[in-house]
Amino acid sequence: MNALGFFTLGWTVMAGGFSAVALARLYRRAPVTAGGALPSVLLLRPVDAPTPLELENLAHPIDYAGPLEQVVLSPYRPRLAEGVRWLPSDPVCPNRKVGHLLYALETLDVRGRVVLAVDADVAVTGALVEGLASPLVAGAALSTAAPTPVGAVDAAGRAMAGLLRYTHHSFRALHAMSAGAQAVCGKALGLSPRAAEELAGLSDHIGEDLELAKRLHAQGLDVALSPAPAWVPVANGASWRVPLERFTRWMQVLASHRPGLYPTVPLLFTPTVPLLLLAAWLHEVTVWLAVAALVAVRTLLSLRLAVLSRVPSEADRGHALTDWVQGELLLLAAFAASLTRQGRVTWRGHTYALEAGGRMVRVASQWSGGPG
């Protein structure tokens, strides 16, 4: 076996071991939280220009048995269901979502209530509200939920769903394998008073969820994962450009926040197809057997994640067997695209220079005469 063969074999063993450890950890039983009276919840829904699908999500009835007030934060009053409150909010900071939340926390009475912040593209359920609120009552500084795309039909939607539901980039797998600060997705958060204080310093950051988790971890505070997922209905008919741009930006954010983790994306998170191609090139039986074992472990991992993210109305075991490969390819393409965009990110129509920790500095257009 030549040097390339030994390299491929070593890479395969490393990636396979990573998947095997993740699979074993995902079979651990989650701790059972003690029951009791459900807390009073203030549910904040920041949004700028809601899509029709997001309006449906905001109108979705929430079967939470405790006291709940849902407040939509947006510059203009959207069409809302009865009982949903609107708070006019038009922040000027680079991260408008954080700006919306900070304004709400300053304006609304939060005393005696658990504060949750959930994006408008999430269809909130009572289980999600309880899953985010209960850890905060138990003493966690921050709670989060795994974003779980549902209803994907076309190839682009299924690739995105495959990535977030059936691969190592599932937030359930990321949470199980996190070393140091826990993986956090900002689509659904439960904010303790301490987390809200830290959030005040992140209005000029992209990837504020990663930075928030990092700062809380540095203080020895806990981040909890909700047992209930955050369902994200998928709008079908979108081009491949939509998920590719989204995950390319995620890779840029990862490089800014966790530069040591960024190179592991092709090595540990998306190695399957490159290793299959190398095995085909090398024609080495040992390499083929190792890669076959890797594919088997990754398939078992996808099936376990499918059970953990199961939607009652879906029969998606067949999707789990195949869509994880599409998900890996999507993330690998996003990683490759991010290599040419280091140091700058385009977000919400503006271009920013990225500093360590995701801090954004507006880059003025050469035709604009400068900012202002």
ZAMI-844556 format. One record per residue: residue in one letter; x, y, z of N, C-alpha, C in turn. Coordinates in steps of 0.1 Angstrom, whole numbers, padded with zeros to 4 digits, always signed. Layout:
aXYZXYZXYZ
...
This chain:
m+0008-0012+0000+0000+0000+0000+0009+0012+0000
n+0006+0022-0009+0014+0034-0009+0010+0044+0001
a+0017+0056+0001+0014+0066+0011+0000+0071+0011
l-0006+0073-0001-0019+0077-0002-0029+0067+0004
g-0026+0054+0002-0034+0044+0007-0034+0044+0023
f-0023+0046+0029-0022+0047+0043-0029+0059+0048
f-0028+0071+0041-0035+0083+0045-0050+0081+0045
t-0054+0075+0034-0069+0072+0032-0074+0063+0043
l-0066+0052+0046-0070+0043+0056-0071+0050+0070
g-0061+0058+0073-0061+0065+0086-0072+0075+0087
w-0075+0082+0076-0086+0091+0076-0099+0084+0078
t-0101+0072+0072-0113+0065+0073-0115+0060+0087
v-0105+0055+0093-0105+0049+0107-0109+0061+0117
m-0103+0072+0115-0106+0084+0123-0120+0088+0122
a-0125+0089+0110-0139+0094+0107-0149+0083+0112
g-0146+0070+0110-0154+0060+0115-0155+0059+0130
g-0144+0061+0137-0144+0062+0152-0152+0073+0157
f-0151+0085+0150-0159+0097+0154-0174+0093+0153
s-0178+0087+0142-0192+0083+0141-0196+0073+0151
a-0188+0063+0154-0191+0053+0163-0193+0059+0177
v-0185+0068+0181-0186+0074+0194-0199+0082+0195
a-0202+0090+0184-0215+0098+0184-0227+0088+0185
l-0226+0077+0177-0237+0068+0178-0240+0062+0192
a-0229+0059+0198-0230+0053+0212-0236+0064+0222
r-0231+0076+0220-0236+0087+0229-0251+0090+0227
l-0256+0088+0214-0270+0091+0211-0279+0080+0217
y-0274+0069+0221-0282+0059+0228-0282+0060+0243
r-0275+0070+0248-0276+0073+0262-0290+0078+0265
r-0296+0075+0276-0309+0080+0280-0308+0094+0285
a-0316+0103+0280-0316+0117+0285-0321+0117+0299
p-0315+0126+0307-0320+0128+0321-0335+0132+0321
v-0342+0127+0330-0357+0130+0331-0358+0142+0341
t-0365+0152+0336-0367+0164+0345-0379+0162+0354
a-0378+0167+0366-0389+0165+0375-0401+0173+0370
g-0413+0167+0373-0425+0174+0369-0428+0185+0379
g-0440+0192+0377-0444+0203+0385-0452+0213+0377
a-0455+0224+0384-0463+0234+0377-0456+0240+0365
l-0462+0242+0354-0456+0247+0342-0454+0262+0344
p-0442+0267+0341-0439+0281+0343-0446+0290+0334
s-0448+0303+0338-0453+0313+0329-0443+0317+0319
v-0447+0318+0306-0437+0319+0295-0440+0332+0287
l-0430+0339+0284-0430+0350+0274-0423+0345+0262
l-0430+0343+0251-0425+0338+0238-0423+0349+0228
l-0410+0353+0225-0407+0363+0216-0404+0358+0202
r-0410+0364+0192-0409+0359+0178-0403+0371+0169
p-0390+0373+0168-0385+0384+0160-0386+0380+0145
v-0390+0390+0137-0391+0388+0123-0392+0402+0116
d-0386+0403+0104-0386+0416+0097-0397+0416+0086
a-0396+0407+0077-0406+0407+0066-0410+0392+0065
p-0421+0388+0072-0425+0374+0072-0430+0369+0059
t-0426+0357+0055-0430+0350+0043-0444+0344+0046
p-0452+0340+0036-0465+0333+0039-0463+0321+0048
l-0452+0313+0046-0450+0302+0055-0448+0306+0069
e-0440+0317+0071-0437+0322+0085-0450+0327+0091
l-0459+0333+0083-0472+0338+0089-0480+0326+0093
e-0479+0315+0086-0486+0303+0090-0481+0298+0104
n-0467+0298+0105-0461+0294+0117-0465+0303+0129
l-0466+0316+0127-0470+0325+0137-0484+0323+0142
a-0493+0318+0132-0507+0315+0135-0509+0301+0141
h-0499+0293+0141-0500+0279+0145-0504+0279+0160
p-0514+0272+0164-0518+0271+0178-0508+0264+0186
i-0505+0269+0198-0495+0263+0207-0502+0256+0219
d-0501+0243+0219-0508+0235+0230-0500+0234+0243
y-0497+0246+0248-0490+0246+0261-0500+0249+0272
a-0499+0240+0282-0509+0241+0293-0507+0252+0303
g-0495+0258+0303-0492+0269+0313-0495+0282+0307
p-0493+0293+0315-0495+0306+0310-0485+0310+0299
l-0490+0315+0288-0481+0318+0277-0486+0331+0270
e-0476+0340+0268-0479+0352+0259-0469+0352+0248
q-0474+0352+0236-0466+0353+0224-0466+0367+0218
v-0454+0372+0216-0452+0386+0211-0444+0386+0198
v-0449+0391+0188-0442+0392+0175-0435+0406+0174
l-0422+0406+0172-0414+0418+0171-0410+0421+0156
s-0416+0432+0151-0413+0435+0137-0416+0449+0134
p-0410+0455+0123-0412+0469+0120-0426+0472+0117
y-0433+0463+0110-0447+0465+0105-0456+0454+0111
r-0468+0457+0113-0477+0448+0119-0481+0437+0109
p-0477+0425+0111-0482+0414+0102-0496+0409+0105
r-0501+0401+0097-0514+0395+0099-0512+0384+0110
l-0519+0386+0122-0516+0377+0133-0529+0371+0138
a-0528+0359+0144-0539+0352+0149-0544+0359+0162
e-0556+0357+0166-0561+0363+0178-0553+0358+0190
g-0550+0367+0199-0542+0364+0211-0527+0366+0209
v-0523+0368+0197-0508+0370+0195-0506+0386+0195
r-0497+0390+0203-0494+0404+0204-0483+0409+0195
w-0484+0422+0190-0474+0428+0182-0467+0439+0189
l-0454+0439+0189-0446+0450+0195-0438+0456+0183
p-0441+0469+0180-0433+0475+0169-0418+0476+0173
s-0410+0471+0164-0395+0471+0167-0388+0473+0154
d-0379+0482+0153-0371+0484+0141-0356+0488+0145
p-0349+0478+0149-0335+0481+0154-0326+0485+0143
v-0315+0493+0146-0306+0498+0137-0292+0490+0138
c-0291+0481+0147-0278+0474+0149-0276+0464+0137
p-0264+0459+0135-0262+0450+0124-0270+0437+0126
n-0270+0431+0138-0278+0419+0140-0292+0423+0145
r-0301+0424+0135-0315+0429+0138-0322+0420+0147
k-0320+0407+0146-0327+0398+0155-0323+0401+0170
v-0310+0402+0173-0306+0406+0186-0312+0419+0190
g-0312+0428+0181-0318+0442+0184-0333+0441+0188
h-0341+0432+0180-0355+0430+0184-0356+0425+0198
l-0348+0415+0201-0349+0408+0214-0345+0418+0226
l-0335+0426+0224-0330+0435+0234-0341+0446+0236
y-0347+0450+0225-0358+0460+0227-0370+0454+0235
a-0373+0442+0232-0384+0436+0239-0381+0434+0253
l-0369+0430+0256-0365+0427+0270-0365+0440+0278
e-0362+0452+0272-0363+0465+0278-0377+0470+0280
t-0386+0466+0271-0399+0472+0270-0410+0464+0278
l-0409+0451+0277-0419+0442+0282-0416+0438+0297
d-0426+0435+0304-0424+0431+0318-0421+0416+0318
v-0409+0412+0322-0405+0398+0322-0405+0392+0336
r-0408+0400+0346-0408+0395+0359-0417+0383+0361
g-0411+0372+0367-0419+0360+0370-0422+0352+0358
r-0415+0355+0346-0418+0347+0334-0405+0342+0328
v-0405+0330+0322-0394+0324+0315-0395+0330+0301
v-0383+0335+0296-0382+0342+0283-0377+0332+0273
l-0385+0330+0262-0380+0322+0251-0380+0331+0238
a-0370+0328+0229-0369+0335+0216-0369+0324+0205
v-0379+0325+0197-0380+0314+0186-0383+0321+0173
d-0375+0318+0163-0376+0324+0150-0390+0321+0143
a-0393+0329+0134-0407+0328+0128-0407+0316+0118
d-0396+0311+0114-0397+0299+0105-0399+0286+0113
v-0401+0287+0126-0403+0275+0134-0418+0274+0138
a-0424+0262+0136-0437+0260+0140-0437+0255+0155
v-0440+0264+0164-0438+0262+0178-0449+0252+0183
t-0445+0243+0191-0455+0233+0198-0454+0235+0213
g-0464+0230+0220-0463+0231+0234-0452+0223+0240
a-0448+0212+0233-0437+0204+0238-0424+0212+0237
l-0422+0220+0226-0410+0228+0225-0410+0239+0236
v-0421+0245+0238-0421+0255+0249-0417+0249+0262
e-0423+0238+0265-0419+0231+0278-0405+0227+0278
g-0400+0221+0267-0387+0216+0266-0376+0227+0267
l-0380+0240+0263-0370+0251+0264-0371+0257+0278
a-0383+0258+0284-0386+0265+0296-0381+0257+0308
s-0384+0244+0308-0381+0236+0320-0366+0236+0324
p-0356+0235+0315-0342+0235+0319-0339+0249+0326
l-0345+0260+0322-0342+0272+0328-0347+0273+0342
v-0359+0267+0344-0364+0266+0358-0355+0258+0367
a-0349+0248+0361-0340+0239+0368-0327+0244+0370
g-0324+0256+0364-0311+0263+0367-0302+0264+0355
a-0305+0260+0343-0297+0261+0332-0296+0276+0328
a-0285+0281+0323-0284+0294+0318-0290+0297+0305
l-0290+0286+0296-0295+0288+0283-0300+0274+0278
s-0311+0274+0271-0316+0262+0265-0318+0264+0250
t-0317+0253+0243-0318+0253+0228-0325+0241+0224
a-0329+0241+0211-0336+0229+0205-0330+0226+0191
a-0330+0214+0187-0325+0210+0175-0334+0214+0163
p-0330+0222+0154-0338+0226+0143-0340+0213+0134
t-0353+0211+0131-0357+0198+0124-0365+0202+0112
p-0360+0203+0100-0368+0206+0088-0378+0195+0085
v-0390+0198+0082-0401+0189+0079-0408+0193+0066
g-0413+0183+0059-0421+0185+0047-0413+0187+0035
a-0400+0184+0035-0392+0186+0023-0395+0175+0013
v-0397+0180+0000-0401+0171-0011-0390+0171-0022
d-0386+0183-0026-0376+0184-0037-0362+0181-0032
a-0353+0180-0042-0339+0176-0039-0332+0186-0030
a-0334+0199-0032-0327+0209-0024-0332+0208-0009
g-0345+0207-0008-0351+0207+0005-0347+0194+0013
r-0347+0183+0006-0343+0170+0012-0328+0170+0016
a-0320+0176+0008-0305+0177+0012-0304+0185+0024
m-0311+0196+0025-0310+0204+0038-0316+0197+0050
a-0327+0190+0048-0333+0182+0058-0323+0170+0062
g-0317+0164+0052-0308+0153+0054-0296+0158+0063
l-0291+0170+0060-0280+0175+0067-0283+0178+0082
l-0295+0184+0084-0298+0188+0098-0305+0177+0106
r-0309+0166+0099-0316+0156+0107-0308+0143+0108
y-0300+0140+0097-0294+0126+0097-0279+0126+0096
t-0272+0137+0098-0258+0137+0097-0252+0142+0110
h-0239+0142+0111-0232+0148+0122-0235+0162+0125
h-0241+0169+0115-0244+0183+0116-0258+0185+0123
s-0265+0174+0125-0277+0174+0134-0273+0180+0147
f-0281+0189+0152-0277+0195+0165-0278+0185+0177
r-0286+0174+0175-0285+0163+0185-0271+0157+0185
a-0266+0154+0173-0253+0148+0173-0242+0158+0177
l-0243+0171+0173-0234+0181+0178-0234+0182+0193
h-0246+0182+0199-0247+0183+0213-0240+0172+0220
a-0242+0160+0215-0236+0148+0221-0221+0148+0220
m-0216+0154+0209-0201+0153+0207-0194+0166+0211
s-0201+0176+0216-0195+0189+0219-0184+0187+0230
a-0173+0193+0228-0162+0194+0238-0160+0209+0241
g-0162+0213+0253-0162+0227+0256-0176+0233+0255
a-0177+0245+0249-0190+0252+0248-0199+0243+0239
q-0212+0241+0244-0221+0233+0237-0225+0239+0224
a-0229+0231+0214-0235+0236+0201-0248+0241+0204
v-0251+0253+0199-0264+0260+0201-0269+0265+0188
c-0282+0263+0186-0289+0269+0174-0298+0280+0179
g-0296+0292+0173-0304+0303+0177-0318+0304+0172
k-0323+0294+0165-0337+0294+0160-0346+0292+0172
a-0342+0286+0182-0351+0284+0194-0342+0284+0207
l-0344+0294+0215-0336+0296+0227-0345+0299+0239
g-0340+0294+0250-0345+0299+0263-0335+0307+0270
l-0338+0319+0274-0328+0328+0279-0330+0331+0294
s-0320+0327+0302-0320+0331+0316-0317+0346+0317
p-0319+0352+0329-0314+0366+0331-0299+0368+0328
r-0291+0358+0331-0277+0359+0329-0274+0359+0314
a-0281+0350+0306-0280+0349+0292-0284+0362+0285
a-0295+0368+0290-0300+0381+0285-0290+0392+0287
e-0283+0392+0298-0273+0402+0301-0262+0400+0290
e-0257+0388+0288-0247+0386+0278-0251+0389+0264
l-0264+0387+0261-0269+0390+0248-0268+0405+0244
a-0268+0413+0255-0268+0428+0252-0255+0432+0246
g-0244+0424+0247-0232+0428+0241-0229+0421+0227
l-0240+0415+0221-0238+0408+0209-0246+0413+0197
s-0251+0426+0198-0259+0431+0187-0251+0434+0175
d-0238+0434+0175-0230+0436+0163-0223+0423+0159
h-0228+0411+0164-0222+0398+0161-0231+0390+0152
i-0225+0382+0143-0232+0372+0136-0228+0359+0142
g-0238+0350+0143-0235+0338+0151-0236+0341+0165
e-0245+0349+0169-0246+0353+0184-0249+0341+0193
d-0255+0331+0187-0258+0319+0195-0245+0312+0199
l-0236+0311+0190-0223+0304+0193-0215+0312+0203
e-0215+0325+0201-0207+0334+0211-0214+0334+0224
l-0227+0334+0225-0234+0334+0238-0231+0321+0245
a-0231+0309+0238-0228+0297+0245-0214+0297+0250
k-0205+0302+0242-0190+0303+0246-0188+0311+0258
r-0195+0323+0259-0193+0332+0271-0199+0325+0283
l-0211+0319+0282-0217+0312+0293-0209+0300+0298
h-0203+0293+0289-0195+0282+0292-0182+0286+0300
a-0177+0298+0296-0165+0303+0302-0168+0307+0317
q-0180+0309+0320-0184+0312+0334-0189+0300+0341
g-0188+0288+0335-0192+0276+0342-0207+0274+0342
l-0214+0280+0333-0229+0279+0333-0233+0268+0323
d-0245+0262+0325-0249+0251+0317-0258+0255+0305
v-0257+0248+0294-0265+0249+0283-0273+0236+0281
a-0286+0236+0280-0294+0224+0279-0300+0223+0266
l-0302+0210+0261-0309+0207+0248-0323+0202+0251
s-0333+0209+0245-0347+0205+0247-0349+0191+0241
p-0356+0182+0248-0359+0169+0242-0368+0170+0230
a-0376+0181+0230-0385+0183+0218-0378+0191+0208
p-0379+0188+0195-0372+0195+0184-0380+0208+0181
a-0373+0216+0173-0379+0228+0167-0383+0225+0153
w-0396+0222+0150-0400+0219+0137-0399+0231+0127
v-0392+0229+0116-0390+0240+0106-0396+0235+0093
p-0409+0240+0090-0415+0236+0077-0407+0241+0066
v-0405+0233+0055-0397+0237+0044-0405+0241+0032
a-0402+0253+0027-0408+0258+0015-0402+0251+0003
n-0410+0243-0004-0404+0235-0015-0404+0244-0028
g-0396+0240-0038-0395+0247-0050-0384+0257-0050
a-0376+0258-0039-0365+0267-0039-0353+0261-0046
s-0344+0270-0052-0333+0265-0059-0322+0260-0049
w-0312+0253-0054-0301+0249-0046-0293+0260-0040
r-0294+0272-0046-0286+0284-0042-0290+0287-0027
v-0303+0285-0024-0308+0290-0011-0301+0282+0001
p-0301+0268+0001-0294+0262+0012-0279+0263+0011
l-0274+0264-0002-0259+0265-0003-0254+0278+0003
e-0261+0289+0000-0257+0302+0005-0259+0302+0021
r-0269+0296+0026-0271+0296+0040-0260+0288+0047
f-0257+0276+0042-0246+0269+0049-0232+0274+0046
t-0230+0280+0035-0218+0287+0033-0215+0298+0043
r-0226+0305+0046-0225+0316+0056-0223+0309+0070
w-0229+0298+0073-0226+0291+0085-0212+0287+0086
m-0206+0282+0075-0192+0279+0076-0183+0291+0078
q-0186+0302+0073-0179+0315+0075-0180+0318+0090
v-0192+0317+0096-0194+0320+0110-0186+0310+0118
l-0186+0298+0115-0178+0288+0122-0163+0291+0122
a-0158+0295+0110-0144+0299+0109-0141+0311+0118
s-0150+0320+0120-0148+0332+0128-0149+0328+0143
h-0158+0320+0147-0161+0317+0161-0152+0305+0166
r-0150+0295+0158-0143+0283+0162-0133+0279+0152
p-0122+0287+0150-0113+0284+0139-0106+0270+0140
g-0105+0265+0153-0099+0252+0154-0109+0241+0149
l-0122+0243+0150-0131+0233+0146-0134+0233+0131
y-0132+0245+0125-0135+0247+0111-0128+0236+0101
p-0115+0233+0103-0109+0223+0094-0114+0209+0096
t-0121+0206+0107-0126+0193+0109-0139+0190+0100
v-0144+0200+0094-0156+0198+0086-0154+0187+0075
p-0144+0189+0066-0142+0178+0056-0136+0165+0062
l-0129+0166+0073-0122+0155+0079-0132+0145+0086
l-0141+0151+0094-0150+0143+0102-0165+0144+0099
f-0169+0156+0094-0183+0158+0091-0188+0154+0077
t-0179+0155+0067-0183+0152+0054-0173+0144+0046
p-0168+0133+0052-0157+0125+0046-0162+0114+0036
t-0175+0111+0036-0179+0098+0030-0176+0098+0015
v-0181+0107+0008-0180+0107-0007-0165+0109-0011
p-0157+0118-0005-0143+0118-0009-0135+0105-0006
l-0139+0098+0005-0132+0085+0008-0137+0074-0001
l-0149+0075-0006-0154+0065-0016-0146+0067-0029
l-0144+0079-0033-0137+0082-0045-0122+0078-0044
l-0116+0080-0032-0102+0076-0030-0101+0061-0030
a-0111+0054-0024-0111+0039-0024-0112+0034-0038
a-0120+0040-0046-0122+0036-0060-0109+0038-0068
w-0102+0049-0065-0089+0052-0072-0078+0042-0068
l-0078+0038-0055-0067+0030-0050-0068+0015-0053
h-0080+0010-0054-0082-0004-0056-0075-0013-0045
e-0076-0008-0033-0070-0015-0021-0081-0022-0013
v-0080-0035-0012-0091-0042-0005-0093-0037+0010
t-0081-0035+0016-0082-0030+0030-0089-0017+0031
v-0086-0008+0022-0092+0005+0022-0107+0004+0019
w-0111-0005+0009-0125-0007+0006-0133-0012+0018
l-0127-0021+0026-0134-0027+0037-0135-0016+0048
a-0125-0008+0050-0126+0003+0060-0137+0013+0056
v-0137+0017+0043-0147+0027+0039-0161+0021+0039
a-0162+0008+0036-0175+0001+0037-0180+0001+0052
a-0171-0001+0061-0175+0000+0076-0179+0014+0079
l-0172+0024+0074-0176+0038+0077-0190+0041+0072
v-0193+0036+0060-0206+0039+0054-0217+0032+0063
a-0214+0020+0067-0223+0012+0076-0226+0020+0089
v-0215+0025+0095-0217+0032+0108-0224+0045+0106
r-0221+0052+0095-0228+0065+0092-0243+0062+0089
t-0246+0051+0083-0260+0048+0080-0267+0045+0093
l-0261+0037+0102-0267+0035+0115-0269+0047+0123
l-0259+0057+0122-0261+0070+0128-0273+0077+0123
s-0275+0077+0110-0286+0084+0104-0299+0078+0108
l-0300+0065+0109-0312+0058+0114-0315+0061+0129
r-0305+0062+0137-0307+0066+0151-0312+0080+0152
l-0306+0089+0144-0311+0103+0144-0325+0104+0138
a-0328+0095+0129-0342+0096+0123-0352+0092+0134
v-0349+0083+0143-0357+0079+0154-0359+0091+0163
l-0348+0098+0166-0348+0109+0176-0355+0122+0170
s-0355+0123+0157-0362+0135+0151-0375+0131+0143
r-0380+0120+0147-0392+0115+0140-0404+0124+0141
v-0410+0126+0129-0422+0134+0129-0434+0124+0128
p-0444+0125+0137-0455+0116+0137-0462+0114+0124
s-0462+0124+0116-0470+0124+0103-0461+0119+0091
e-0448+0116+0094-0439+0113+0083-0434+0098+0085
a-0432+0091+0074-0426+0078+0074-0413+0080+0067
d-0402+0085+0074-0390+0090+0068-0378+0080+0069
r-0381+0068+0073-0369+0059+0075-0362+0057+0062
g-0369+0057+0050-0363+0055+0037-0355+0068+0034
h-0360+0080+0038-0352+0092+0035-0339+0092+0043
a-0339+0087+0055-0327+0086+0064-0316+0078+0057
l-0320+0067+0050-0310+0059+0044-0302+0065+0033
t-0308+0075+0026-0302+0082+0015-0299+0096+0017
d-0307+0104+0024-0306+0118+0024-0294+0123+0032
w-0288+0114+0041-0276+0118+0048-0265+0120+0038
v-0264+0113+0028-0253+0115+0018-0255+0128+0011
q-0267+0131+0007-0270+0144+0001-0266+0156+0010
g-0270+0154+0023-0266+0164+0033-0251+0166+0035
e-0244+0155+0035-0229+0156+0036-0224+0164+0023
l-0229+0161+0012-0224+0167-0001-0228+0182+0000
l-0239+0186+0005-0243+0200+0006-0233+0207+0015
l-0230+0201+0027-0221+0208+0036-0207+0209+0031
l-0203+0198+0023-0190+0198+0017-0189+0209+0007
a-0199+0211-0001-0199+0222-0011-0199+0236-0004
a-0206+0237+0007-0206+0250+0014-0193+0252+0020
f-0186+0242+0025-0173+0244+0031-0163+0249+0020
a-0164+0242+0008-0155+0246-0003-0158+0261-0007
a-0170+0265-0008-0174+0278-0012-0169+0288-0001
s-0169+0284+0011-0165+0294+0022-0150+0296+0022
l-0142+0287+0016-0128+0289+0015-0124+0302+0008
t-0132+0306-0002-0129+0317-0010-0135+0330-0005
r-0142+0329+0007-0149+0341+0012-0145+0344+0027
q-0133+0340+0030-0129+0342+0044-0127+0357+0047
g-0131+0361+0059-0129+0374+0064-0141+0384+0061
r-0150+0380+0052-0161+0388+0049-0174+0380+0048
v-0185+0386+0051-0198+0379+0050-0208+0389+0045
t-0217+0384+0036-0228+0392+0031-0240+0387+0038
w-0247+0396+0045-0259+0392+0053-0269+0403+0053
r-0281+0399+0050-0293+0409+0049-0289+0421+0040
g-0283+0418+0029-0280+0428+0019-0268+0437+0022
h-0261+0434+0032-0249+0443+0035-0237+0434+0037
t-0225+0439+0034-0212+0432+0035-0205+0437+0047
y-0200+0427+0055-0193+0430+0068-0179+0423+0068
a-0170+0429+0074-0157+0423+0077-0159+0415+0090
l-0155+0403+0091-0157+0394+0102-0144+0395+0111
e-0146+0398+0124-0135+0397+0133-0137+0385+0142
a-0128+0382+0151-0129+0370+0160-0141+0371+0168
g-0148+0359+0170-0160+0359+0178-0172+0363+0170
g-0171+0365+0157-0182+0369+0149-0186+0383+0149
r-0178+0392+0154-0181+0406+0154-0180+0411+0140
m-0191+0419+0136-0192+0424+0122-0188+0439+0122
v-0181+0443+0112-0177+0457+0109-0182+0460+0095
r-0191+0469+0093-0197+0472+0080-0186+0476+0070
v-0186+0471+0059-0177+0474+0048-0185+0483+0038
a-0180+0496+0037-0187+0505+0028-0183+0502+0014
s-0193+0503+0005-0191+0502-0009-0182+0512-0015
q-0174+0508-0024-0164+0518-0030-0171+0529-0037
w-0184+0527-0041-0192+0538-0048-0200+0547-0038
s-0200+0543-0025-0209+0550-0016-0204+0562-0010
g-0191+0564-0011-0185+0576-0005-0182+0574+0010
g-0184+0561+0015-0182+0558+0029-0195+0556+0036
p-0194+0551+0048-0206+0548+0056-0213+0561+0060
g-0226+0560+0062-0234+0571+0067-0244+0577+0057
